[in-house]
Amino acid sequence: MDLTNRDTVVRVKNADIWQGDHLVISNLNFEIGKGEFMYLVGKTGSGKSSVLRTLYADLPLQKGEAEVAGYSLRQLTPAQVPLMRRKLGIVFQDFQLFPDRTVAENLLFVMRATGWSGRDKMKKQLSSVLMMVGMEASQHKMPHQLSGGEQQRVAIARALINEPHVLFADEPTGNLDPAVSNEILELFIRINQQVGTAVLMATHNHAFLKRYPARVLFCDNQQVKDFSRQSLLERIGAAA
């Protein structure tokens, strides 16, 4: 089966998602188009993180087919995993910044690890992504000098270093208060709209669906259902 389609950045067909020896999602099918914004929602333990970890090749795809940023996950070799991930941006709930390095040093580490060279070129890209997230003035600060929201902005800047085809965000506001969570959501939306980067955001915050309408993948009972914003809100309301 040829999954290649230049208008999609993620394409999954008849895939089973496993966490160790536990089947968490069965027969997963969906696509993410270039520049699309999508939510991945569901209760804790419903498989959201396992779906994302499979998409960025942290968990193996044992059954079905999937293509991410032009790479087939079933045919992906260990040597190709870093190459694929250069085309992705991954944002975690817990930021995962090096605590003993400045903001700039955290980003420069990623740049060197992914093949960047040339001091002027690296400095320009560093400034560009920090400006994009509103953190350019903080590049010489240590992570402990930043608020949680500021640390997440830096983590998003890090994810944008290689101008990814798609951002995978795993509960990126889970450790933040509501006001800051809304700011982070708005930042993802702005990146999606202004830069054109596709976004798949796993979240348990249903208020986001009301603030910004988008397509929704809903994890429930080992299945993922593709909902429009309105149909999922009606489902949530009926269950309340």
RORO-714481 format. One record per atom (N, C-alpha, C, O, CB): residue in one letter; x, z, y. Coordinates in steps of 0.05 Angstrom, whole numbers, plus 32768, in hexadecimal, padded with zeros to 4 digits. Glycine has a CB too. Layout:
! residues N
aXZY
...
***
This chain:
! residues 240
m801180007FE8
m800080008000
m801280008019
m80248011801B
m7FED80188000
d800D7FEE802B
d801C7FED8044
d800C7FFC8059
d7FF77FF48062
d80207FCF804D
l801880138062
l800B80238077
l8013801B8093
l8009802780A6
l801180408072
t802580088095
t8031800280AF
t801B7FF780C2
t800D7FE480BB
t80487FEF80AC
n801A800380DA
n80077FFA80EF
n801380038109
n8016801B810E
n7FEA800680EA
r801A7FF08119
r80287FF78132
r801680068146
r802080118159
r80327FDD813F
d7FFC80078141
d7FEA80158152
d7FE580328149
d7FD680408156
d7FD080078155
t7FF1803A8133
t7FEF8056812A
t800A80638128
t801E80558122
t7FE08056810E
v800B807D812D
v8024808C812A
v8023809D8111
v803880A58106
v8029809D8143
v800B80A48108
v800880B380EF
v7FF180A680DF
v7FDC80A080EA
v800280D180F4
r7FF680A280C5
r7FE1809780B4
r7FE380A48099
r7FF880A3808C
r7FE4807880B1
v7FCD80B08090
v7FCD80C08077
v7FB680B58066
v7F9F80B28070
v7FCA80DE807D
k7FBC80B1804C
k7FA780A6803B
k7FA880B48020
k7FBC80B48012
k7FAB80878037
n7F9180C08018
n7F8D80CC7FFE
n7FA380E17FF7
n7FAD80E27FE0
n7F8C80B77FE8
a7FAB80F1800B
a7FC181038007
a7FB7811F8000
a7FA38129800A
a7FD181058021
d7FC5812C7FED
d7FC181487FE7
d7FD781587FF4
d7FEF81507FF3
d7FC0814D7FC8
i7FD0816E8001
i7FE3817F800F
i7FE681997FFF
i7FD381A87FFA
i7FDA8185802C
w7FFF819F7FF7
w800581B77FE7
w801681CA7FF7
w802881C28006
w801381AE7FCD
q801281E47FF2
q802381F97FFC
q802E82077FE3
q802082187FD7
q8014820D800F
g804682007FDB
g805082097FC1
g804081FE7FAA
g803D81E57FA8
g805082287FC0
d8035820F7F99
d802482067F83
d800682087F89
d7FF582077F77
d802B82157F6A
h8000820B7FA3
h7FE4820F7FAC
h7FDA81F67FBB
h7FE681EF7FCF
h7FE182287FBD
l7FC581E97FB1
l7FB981D37FBE
l7FA981DD7FD6
l7F9681EC7FD2
l7FA881C27FAB
v7FB081D47FEE
v7FA281DE8006
v7F8F81C98012
v7F7A81D0801D
v7FB581E7801B
i7F9681B0800F
i7F85819A801A
i7F8581848005
i7F9A817C7FFA
i7F8F81908035
s7F6D817A7FFF
s7F6A81657FEB
s7F60814B7FF8
s7F4E814C8009
s7F57816D7FD5
n7F6C81357FF0
n7F63811A7FF8
n7F6181178017
n7F4B81128022
n7F4881147FEC
l7F77811B8024
l7F78811A8041
l7F7B80FD804B
l7F8C80EE8041
l7F90812B804C
n7F6A80F5805E
n7F6B80DA8069
n7F6780DB8087
n7F5280E58090
n7F5580C8805C
f7F7A80D28097
f7F7680CF80B3
f7F8C80BF80BF
f7FA180BA80B3
f7F7480EB80C1
e7F8880B680D8
e7F9C80A780E7
e7F9E80B38103
e7F8A80BD810D
e7F97808980E8
i7FB580B2810F
i7FB880B8812B
i7FC380A08139
i7FD880958133
i7FCC80D1812F
g7FB48096814D
g7FBC807F815C
g7FD180858171
g7FD3809D8179
g7FA480728168
k7FDF8071817A
k7FF28075818F
k7FE4808181A8
k7FCF807681B0
k8000805A8196
g7FEF809681B3
g7FE480A281CB
g7FCB80B281C7
g7FBE80BA81DA
g7FDE808D81DE
e7FC380B881AE
e7FAB80C781A8
e7FB080E581A9
e7FC680EE81A2
e7F9F80BF818D
f7F9C80F481B1
f7F9D811181B1
f7F88811B819D
f7F718114819E
f7F97811D81CE
m7F91812C818A
m7F7F81368175
m7F8481548171
m7F9A815E8174
m7F838127815B
y7F6E81628169
y7F70817D8161
y7F6F817F8142
y7F62816F8135
y7F5A818E816D
l7F7D81938138
l7F7B819B811B
l7F7181B8811B
l7F8081CA8123
l7F968197810C
v7F5981BC8112
v7F4D81D78114
v7F4581E180F8
v7F4381D180E5
v7F3681D78127
g7F4081FB80F7
g7F37820780DE
g7F40822480DE
g7F50822D80EE
g7F4381F980C6
k7F35823380CB
k7F3B825080C9
k7F58825480C1
k7F65824180B6
k7F28825D80B6
t7F62826C80C5
t7F7D827380BB
t7F7D826F809D
t7F6B8279808E
t7F84829080C2
g7F9282618093
g7F94825C8076
g7F868243806D
g7F85823E8055
g7F8A82738068
s7F7A8234807F
s7F6B821C8078
s7F7D82048073
s7F7381F08069
s7F568216808D
g7F968206807A
g7FA981F08074
g7FB481E1808C
g7FC281CD8089
g7F9B81DD8064
k7FAE81EB80A5
k7FB781DC80BD
k7FD581DA80BD
k7FE081C480C1
k7FAD81EB80D6
s7FE381F080BA
s800081F080BB
s800C81DF80A4
s802081D280A8
s800C820C80BA
s7FFF81E1808D
s800A81D18076
s800781B3807B
s801981A48073
s7FFA81D9805C
v7FF281AB8088
v7FEF818F808F
v8006818680A2
v80138172809D
v7FD48189809D
l800B819680B7
l8020818F80C9
l803B819080BC
l804C817E80C0
l802081A380E1
r804081A480AC
r805A81A6809E
r805F818E808B
r807581858088
r805D81C0808F
t80498184807F
t804C816C806F
t805281548080
t806381438078
t80328168805F
l804581528097
l804A813B80A8
l8066813980B3
l8071812380B7
l8036813B80BF
y8073815180B8
y808F814F80C1
y80A2815580AB
y80B9815C80B0
y8093816380D8
a809981528092
a80AA8152807A
a80B7816C8074
a80CE816D806A
a80BF813D807D
d80AA8182807C
d80B3819D8074
d80A881A58059
d80B381B5804A
d80AC81B18089
l809181998052
l8085819B8037
l8083817F802B
l807E816C803A
l806881A88039
p8088817C8011
p808781628005
p806A81588002
p805881677FFD
p809581627FEA
l8067813D8005
l804D81317FFF
l804E81287FE2
l805D81167FDA
l804881188012
q803E81367FD1
q803F81317FB4
q802B811C7FAA
q802F81107F95
q803A814B7FA6
k801681177FBA
k800281047FB1
k7FF680F77FC9
k7FF181047FDE
k7FEC81127FA0
g7FF280DD7FC8
g7FE780CD7FDE
g7FFD80C07FEE
g801480BF7FE5
g7FD780E07FF0
e7FF580B58004
e800880A68015
e800680B08032
e7FF180B8803B
e800280878014
a801C80AF8040
a801C80B5805C
a803480A8806A
a804A80A6805F
a801E80D48060
e802F809F8082
e804480948093
e804480A280AD
e802F80A580BA
e804080758097
v805B80AB80B6
v805E80BA80CF
v807580AD80DF
v808B80AB80D5
v806480D880CA
a806E80A380F7
a808280968108
a8092808180FA
a80AA807D80FF
a809580AB8113
g8084807280E9
g8090805B80DB
g809E806280C1
g80A8805080B4
g80A4804F80ED
y809E807B80B9
y80AB808480A0
y8095808B808B
y808280998091
y80BD809C80A5
s809980818073
s80878088805D
s809180A38051
s80A880A68049
s808880728046
l807F80B78051
l808780D28048
l808D80D2802A
l809D80E18021
l807180E6804E
r808080C1801A
r808580C07FFE
r80A080B47FF7
r80AC80B97FE2
r806F80B17FEF
q80AA80A28009
q80C380958004
q80DA80A18014
q80F180978013
q80C18078800B
l80D480B68023
l80E880C28035
l80FE80D08025
l80F980E18014
l80DB80D68048
t811780C9802B
t812E80D6801E
t813780EE8030
t813080EE8047
t814680C2801A
p814581018024
p814F81188034
p815F810F804D
p815D811B8062
p815F812A8023
a816E80F9804A
a817E80F08060
a816D80E48076
a817680E3808D
a819280DB8056
q815580DB8070
q814480CF8084
q813380E38093
q812880DD80A8
q813280BB8077
v813180FB8088
v8120810F8096
v8128811580B2
v8117811480C4
v8120812A8086
p8142811980B8
p814A811D80D4
p8144810580E6
p813E810880FD
p8167812480D6
l814780ED80DA
l814280D580EA
l812480D380F1
l811D80CC8108
l814A80BC80DA
m811280DA80DE
m80F680DA80E4
m80EF80EE80F9
m80DF80E9810B
m80E680DF80CB
r80FB810680F6
r80F4811C8109
r80FD81168125
r80F381228138
r8100813680FF
r811081048129
r811880FD8144
r810180EE8152
r810180EC816B
r813180EB8144
k80EF80E38143
k80D880D5814F
k80C080E78152
k80AB80DE815B
k80D180BD813D
l80C38100814B
l80AE8114814D
l80B5812A8160
l80CD812E8166
l80A781208131
g80A18137816C
g80A58150817A
g80958166816B
g807E81618165
g809C814E8198
i80A2817D8166
i809581928157
i809681AB8168
i80AB81B48171
i80A38197813C
v807E81B7816D
v807B81CF817D
v806F81E5816C
v805A81E18161
v806B81CA8197
f807C81FC816B
f80738212815B
f80668228816B
f806982298184
f808A821D814B
q80578239815E
q804A8250816B
q805F82638177
q805B826F818C
q8038825F8158
d807582678169
d8088827C8170
d80A18271817F
d80B6827E817F
d8091828B8158
f809E825A818B
f80B2824E819E
f80CC82458190
f80D4822F8193
f80B9826281B3
q80D882578180
q80F182518171
q810882488183
q81158234817D
q80EB823C815C
l810B82568199
l8122825181AA
l813A826381A1
l813582798197
l811B825781C8
f8152825981A5
f8169826A81A0
f816B828081B5
f816D827A81CD
f81848259819F
p8169829A81AE
p816882AF81C2
p818282B381D1
p818282BE81E7
p816182C881B5
d819982A981C6
d81B382AE81D2
d81BD829581E2
d81D4829481E9
d81C782B581BD
r81AB828281E7
r81B2826A81F6
r819F8266820D
r8187826D820B
r81B3825281E4
t81A9825B8223
t819782558239
t8183823F8232
t81858232821D
t81A8824D8252
v8170823B8244
v815D82258240
v816B820B823D
v816681FC822A
v814982248258
a817E8205824E
a818D81EC824D
a819C81EA8233
a819D81D58226
a81A081E98264
e81A98200822A
e81B981FF8212
e81A781FB81F9
e81AF81EE81E6
e81C98219820F
n818F820681FA
n817C820281E4
n817681E481E1
n817581D981CB
n8162821281E8
l817181D781F7
l816A81BA81F6
l818281A981F0
l8180819581E1
l815E81B18211
l819981B081FB
l81B281A181F5
l81B981A281D8
l81C4818F81CD
l81C981AB8207
f81B481B981CB
f81BA81BC81AF
f81AA81A7819F
f81B5819A818D
f81B381D881A5
v819081A481A6
v818081908198
v81898174819E
v818A8163818C
v8162819381A0
m8192816E81B6
m819B815481BD
m81B4814C81AE
m81B6813681A3
m81A0815281DB
r81C7815F81AC
r81DF8159819D
r81D98156817F
r81E581448172
r81F4817081A0
a81C781668175
a81C081658158
a81B2814B8151
a81B28143813A
a81AF817D8151
t81A5813E8165
t81968126815F
t81A4810D816A
t819880F8816D
t817A8127816B
g81BE810F816F
g81CE80F88175
g81D280F08192
g81DD80DA8197
g81C380E28167
w81CA810181A5
w81CE80FA81C1
w81EC80FD81C7
w81FA810D81BC
w81BD810C81D3
s81F580EC81DA
s821080EE81E4
s821080E38201
s81FD80D6820A
s822480DD81D3
g822580EA820F
g822780E2822C
g821C80F8823D
g820380FC823E
g821880C78230
r822D8106824C
r8225811D825B
r820F81168270
r81FC81258272
r823D81298269
d82138101827F
d820080FA8294
d81E480F38288
d81D080FA8292
d820A80E282A4
k81E580E48272
k81CC80DC8265
k81BD80F4825B
k81A580F6825D
k81D180C9824E
m81CC8107824F
m81BF811F8244
m81B48131825A
m819E813C8258
m81D3812F8233
k81C481338270
k81BB81438286
k81A181388293
k818F8147829B
k81D18145829C
k81A0811E8295
k8188811182A0
k816F8115828F
k815A811B829A
k818D80F382A4
q817381138274
q815C81178263
q815481358262
q813C813B8261
q8163810E8246
l816781468263
l816181638264
l81508169827D
l813C8177827B
l817B81738265
s8159815F8294
s814A816482AD
s812E815882AB
s811A816482B5
s8159815A82C5
s812C8140829F
s81138132829E
s80FE8142828E
s80E781458297
s811781178292
v8106814B8276
v80F281598265
v80EB81748270
v80D4817D826E
v80FC815B8248
l80FE8182827D
l80F8819C8289
l80E6819982A1
l80D481A982A6
l811281AA8291
m80EA818382B0
m80D9817E82C7
m80BC817882BD
m80A9818082CA
m80E4816782D8
m80BA816A82A7
m80A08163829C
m808F817B8295
m8077817B8298
m80A481528283
v809D8191828D
v808E81A98286
v809081BF829B
v808781D58297
v809981B4826B
g809B81B882B2
g809C81CB82C8
g80B181E182C5
g80AD81F782D0
g808181D782CC
m80C781DB82B7
m80DB81F082B2
m80F781E982BB
m810A81F582B2
m80DB81F78295
e80FA81D582CC
e811581CC82D3
e812481E282E1
e813D81E482DE
e811381B382E5
a811781F282F1
a812482078300
a812E821E82EE
a813D823082F7
a811282128316
s8125821E82D5
s812C823482C3
s8140822D82AE
s8144823C829A
s8113823E82B5
q814F821782B2
q8160820D829C
q817782208296
q8183821E8281
q816A81F282A3
h817F823182A9
h8195824382A4
h818D825F829C
h819D8271829A
h81A7824582BD
k817382638298
k8168827D828F
k816A82808271
k816B826C8262
k814B82818299
m816B82988268
m816A829F824B
m814C82A18243
m813C82A88254
m817A82B88245
p8146829C822A
p812A829E8221
p811D82B98228
p810682BA822E
p8129829A8204
h812C82CF8225
h812082EA822A
h811982ED8248
h810A8300824F
h813383008222
q812382DC8259
q811C82DE8276
q810282CE827C
q80FA82CD8293
q813382D38286
l80F782C18268
l80DF82B0826C
l80C782BE825F
l80C982CD824C
l80E48295825F
s80B082B8826B
s809682C0825F
s809182B08245
s809E829C8240
s807F82BE8273
g807D82B88236
g807682A9821E
g806E828D8225
g8075827A8217
g805F82B7820F
g805E828A823A
g8055826F8242
g806D825D824A
g806D82468244
g804182708258
e808082698258
e8098825A8261
e80A982538249
e80B3823C8248
e80A8826B8275
q80AB82658235
q80BA825E821D
q80AD8247820E
q80BB82358203
q80BD8276820B
q80928247820E
q808582308200
q80888216820F
q808A82018203
q8067823781FD
r808982178229
r808F81FF8239
r80AB81F48232
r80AE81DC8230
r808D82058257
v80BE8206822F
v80D981FD8227
v80D881F1820C
v80E681DD8207
v80ED82158228
a80C981FD81FA
a80C781F381DE
a80BB81D781DF
a80C281C581CF
a80B6820581CD
i80A881D281F0
i809B81B881F3
i80AF81A481FE
i80B1818D81F5
i808281B98205
a80BF81AD8212
a80D4819B821D
a80E781938207
a80F0817C8205
a80E381A98234
r80EF81A781F6
r810181A181E0
r80F5818C81CD
r8103817A81C4
r810781BB81D0
a80DB818E81C9
a80CD817B81B7
a80CC815F81C3
a80C9814B81B4
a80B1818581B1
l80CF815D81DD
l80CD814381EB
l80E8813581EE
l80E9811E81F8
l80C081478206
i80FD814381E7
i8118813981EC
i811C811C81E3
i8127810B81F1
i812D814B81DE
n8112811681CA
n811780FB81BF
n810080E881C3
n80FD80D481B4
n811D80FE81A1
e80EF80EE81D7
e80D980DC81DE
e80C880D581C5
e80C780BE81BD
e80E380C281EC
p80BD80EA81B8
p80B080E6819E
p809780D5819F
p808A80D281B3
p80A981018192
h809180C98188
h807980B98185
h806080CC8184
h804B80C4818C
h807A80A8816B
v806480E48179
v804E80F78175
v805981138177
v806F8119816E
v804080F2815A
l804881258183
l804E81418184
l803C814F816F
l8024814C8170
l804A814D81A0
f8048815F815E
f803A8171814C
f803C818D8157
f805281988159
f8045816F812E
a80268199815E
a802681B48169
a801681C78157
a7FFE81C38152
a801A81B48186
d802481DB814D
d801881ED8139
d801182088147
d80228219814B
d802B81F38122
e7FF7820A814F
e7FED8222815D
e7FFF82298175
e8009823F8177
e7FEC823A814A
p800482168187
p8018821A819D
p800F822F81B1
p8020823881C1
p801D820181AB
t7FF6823781B1
t7FED824C81C4
t7FE6826681B5
t7FDA827881C1
t7FD5824281D3
g7FED8268819C
g7FE4827F818C
g7FEF829A8195
g7FE382AE8191
g7FEC827B8170
n8006829A81A3
n801282B381AD
n800E82B781CB
n801B82C881D7
n803082B381A7
l7FFD82A781D7
l7FFA82A781F4
l7FDE82B181FC
l7FCB82AE81ED
l7FFF828C8200
d7FDC82BD8215
d7FC282C6821E
d7FB282AD8226
d7FBC8298822A
d7FC582DA8235
p7F9782B1822A
p7F85829A822F
p7F8D82898247
p7F8C82708245
p7F6A82A48233
a7F948295825D
a7F9B82858275
a7FB482748270
a7FB4825D8278
a7FA08298828D
v7FC8827F8264
v7FE08270825E
v7FDB825B8249
v7FE68245824A
v7FF782838255
s7FCA82628235
s7FC2824F8221
s7FB68236822D
s7FBC82208224
s7FAE825B820D
n7FA5823A8241
n7F988222824E
n7FAD8212825C
n7FAC81F9825D
n7F83822C8262
e7FC1821F8268
e7FD782108276
e7FE781FF8262
e7FEE81E88268
e7FEA82238284
i7FEC820A824A
i7FFB81FB8236
i7FEA81E4822B
i7FF581CE8227
i8003820E821E
l7FD081E88227
l7FBF81D2821F
l7FC081BC8234
l7FC281A5822D
l7FA281DC821B
e7FBE81C3824D
e7FBE81AF8263
e7FD981A08263
e7FD98189826A
e7FB881BD827E
l7FEE81AE825D
l800881A1825C
l8009818C8245
l80138176824A
l801F81B68257
f7FFF8193822E
f7FFD817F8218
f7FEC81678220
f7FF48151821A
f7FF2818C81FF
i7FD6816C822D
i7FC481578236
i7FD38145824A
i7FD1812C8248
i7FAB81628242
r7FE18151825D
r7FF081418271
r800581308264
r80098119826B
r7FFC81538286
i8014813B8251
i8028812C8242
i801B81158233
i802580FE8234
i8038813E822E
n8005811A8226
n7FF681068218
n7FED80EF822A
n7FF080D88224
n7FDE81128209
q7FE280F68241
q7FD780E28253
q7FEC80D48263
q7FE980BB8268
q7FC380EF8265
q800080E2826D
q801480D5827F
q802B80C88270
q803480B38278
q801F80EA8291
v803380D4825A
v804980C9824B
v804080B78234
v804D80A4822C
v805B80DF823F
g802780BD822A
g801D80AD8214
g802580B681F8
g802180A881E5
g802580918217
t803080CE81F7
t803780DA81DD
t801E80E381CE
t800E80F181DA
t804B80F181E0
a801B80DB81B5
a800580E581A5
a80098102819F
a8020810C819E
a800380D5818A
v7FF38111819D
v7FF4812E8198
v7FE081358182
v7FC9812D8182
v7FED813E81B2
l7FEA8145816E
l7FD98152815A
l7FDE8170815D
l7FF3817A8156
l7FE08147813D
m7FCA817E8167
m7FCC819B816D
m7FBB81AB815A
m7FA381A9815A
m7FC581A0818A
a7FC881BB814A
a7FBA81CF8139
a7FB381E7814A
a7FC481F18158
a7FCB81D78120
t7F9A81EF8149
t7F918206815A
t7F798213814E
t7F6982068140
t7F8B81FD8176
h7F76822D8153
h7F5E823B814C
h7F4D82418165
h7F38824E8163
h7F648256813D
n7F568237817C
n7F48823C8195
n7F338227819A
n7F38821181A4
n7F5D823C81AC
h7F1A822D8192
h7F04821A8195
h7EFD821581B2
h7EF0820181B8
h7EEC82248186
a7F05822781C4
a7F00822281E1
a7F0E820981EB
a7F0581FD81FE
a7F08823B81F1
f7F24820281DE
f7F3381EA81E6
f7F2181D181E3
f7F2281BF81F3
f7F4C81E781D6
l7F1081D181CE
l7EFF81BA81C9
l7EEB81B581DF
l7EE4819F81E5
l7EF081BD81AE
k7EE381CB81EC
k7ED081C88202
k7EDF81BF821C
k7ED481B1822C
k7EC281E38207
r7EF881C9821F
r7F0781C28237
r7F1081A58237
r7F108198824C
r7F1E81D5823A
y7F18819C8220
y7F238181821E
y7F1981738205
y7F22817981EF
y7F428181821F
p7F0681608208
p7EFB815381F0
p7F0F814181E3
p7F1D813181F0
p7EE2814381F8
a7F10814281C9
a7F23813181B9
a7F198131819C
a7F0881408194
a7F40813C81BB
r7F24811F818D
r7F1E811E8171
r7F2881368163
r7F3C8142816A
r7F2A81048164
v7F1A813E814E
v7F2081588140
v7F2281538122
v7F1081478116
v7F0B816D8147
l7F37815D8116
l7F39815F80F9
l7F34817C80F1
l7F42818E80FA
l7F55815580EE
f7F1F818080E1
f7F16819B80DA
f7F1C81A280BD
f7F12819580AB
f7EF7819E80E0
c7F2E81B680B9
c7F3681BF809F
c7F2281D48094
c7F1D81E880A2
c7F5381CA809F
d7F1781CF807D
d7F0481E28072
d7F0181DD8054
d7EFB81C6804C
d7EE881E08080
n7F0581F28043
n7F0081F08027
n7F0F81D9801A
n7F0481C9800B
n7EE281EC8022
q7F2981D78020
q7F3C81C48015
q7F3581A7801D
q7F3E81948010
q7F3C81C67FF7
q7F2581A48032
q7F1F8189803C
q7F258188805A
q7F24819C8068
q7F0181828036
v7F2A81708063
v7F2D816B8080
v7F1981568088
v7F198140807E
v7F4A81628087
k7F08815E809B
k7EF3814C80A4
k7EF9814380C1
k7F02815380D1
k7ED7815A80A3
d7EF3812B80C6
d7EF9811E80E0
d7EDF812080F1
d7ECC811280EB
d7F02810180DD
f7EE081308107
f7EC981348117
f7ECE812A8134
f7EE4812A813D
f7EC181528118
s7EB981218140
s7EBA811E815D
s7EB8813A8169
s7EB0814D815B
s7EA3810C8168
r7EC0813D8182
r7EBE8157818F
r7EA28163818E
r7E9F817A8186
r7EC7815581AD
q7E8E81538194
q7E73815D8195
q7E688167817A
q7E5C817C8178
q7E60814981A1
s7E6E81578165
s7E63815F814B
s7E7081798141
s7E6381888134
s7E6881488137
l7E8A817D8148
l7E968196813F
l7E8C81AD814F
l7E8781C38144
l7EB581948142
l7E8781AA8169
l7E7C81C08179
l7E6181C8816F
l7E5A81DF816F
l7E7A81B88196
e7E5181B48166
e7E3681BA815B
e7E3981CA8141
e7E2A81DC813B
e7E2781A08156
r7E4E81C38131
r7E5381D18118
r7E5B81EE811D
r7E5282008110
r7E6881C38107
i7E6D81F18131
i7E76820C8138
i7E5F821D8142
i7E5C8234813B
i7E8D820A814D
g7E4E82118153
g7E37821F815E
g7E2382278149
g7E18823D814A
g7E29820E8173
a7E1F82168135
a7E0C821C811F
a7E168233810E
a7E0782438103
a7E078204810E
a7E318235810C
a7E3D824A80FB
a7E3F82658109
a7E44827A80FD
a7E58824180F1
a7E3C82648124
a7E41827D8134
a7E2A8290812F
a7E2A82A6813B
a7E4382768152
***
